[in-house]
Amino acid sequence: MAGKKALAMIPNRKQLQQLKRLTVANLAMKLLKIFEHHIGAEKAISRAALFRKVFGRGEEPSLADEFR
């Protein structure tokens, strides 16, 4: 019985796509609200500060970042 309940909780492909769209829309709305206050060069926001505001934690440096 418990196995059937666990399998029923796994979203299908269509549900996963809908969840991804919601996540992208939520991120977009959050970014729009943040960027309202950072228009122009004198009010610029750094990549690290933007990451911190969006995700609520600092970013971890990676080798890919160094190559960029």
N, C-alpha and C positions, 0 to 999 in steps of 0.2 A: 504493500500500500504506500509506504513512504517513498519508494522509488518512483511510482507513478506520479505522485504529487511533485516530486523534484523535476521530473521530465516535463510536466505541465507548466512549470515556471520558466522554462527555457524559451525565450522569444524566438519566433520564426523569422525568416529573412525579411519579410515585409515590416514586421514590428521593429527589427533592428534598424532598418533604413529610416523608419519614422523617428526612432530615438536619436539617430545621428543627426537628422535634420533639426530636431529640437535642440540638440546640443549646439550645433552651428548657429542656430538662430539666437540662442541664449548668449553665446560668446559675442556675436555681432552686436546685440543690444548692449551688452556690458561695455564693449569697445566704444560704441557710439556715445555712451554716457561719459566715459573717461575722456574721449577726445573733444567733447564739448568745451572742456576747460584747458585744452592744450592746442589752441589754434595759433599759428604763427611761430616764428623762430624764437622769439623771446619767451614763449610759454612752452617750449618743446619738452617732451618727456623722453627719458632714456629708455632703451630696450629693457634694461634690468628693472627699472621702476615700473614700466608697463607690465612686465611679467608678474611682478610682485602684486600689483593691483588686480590683475585678472585672476591669478591662481592662488593668491594669498600666501605665497611662500617665495623664497629666493630661488633663482635658477641655478642649476649646477653646471659649471663650465664643462664643456666637452671638447674633444679633439676636432669635431666638425665645426664648432664655433671658431676655433683658431684658424682653420683653413679658409673660412669665409672672410 
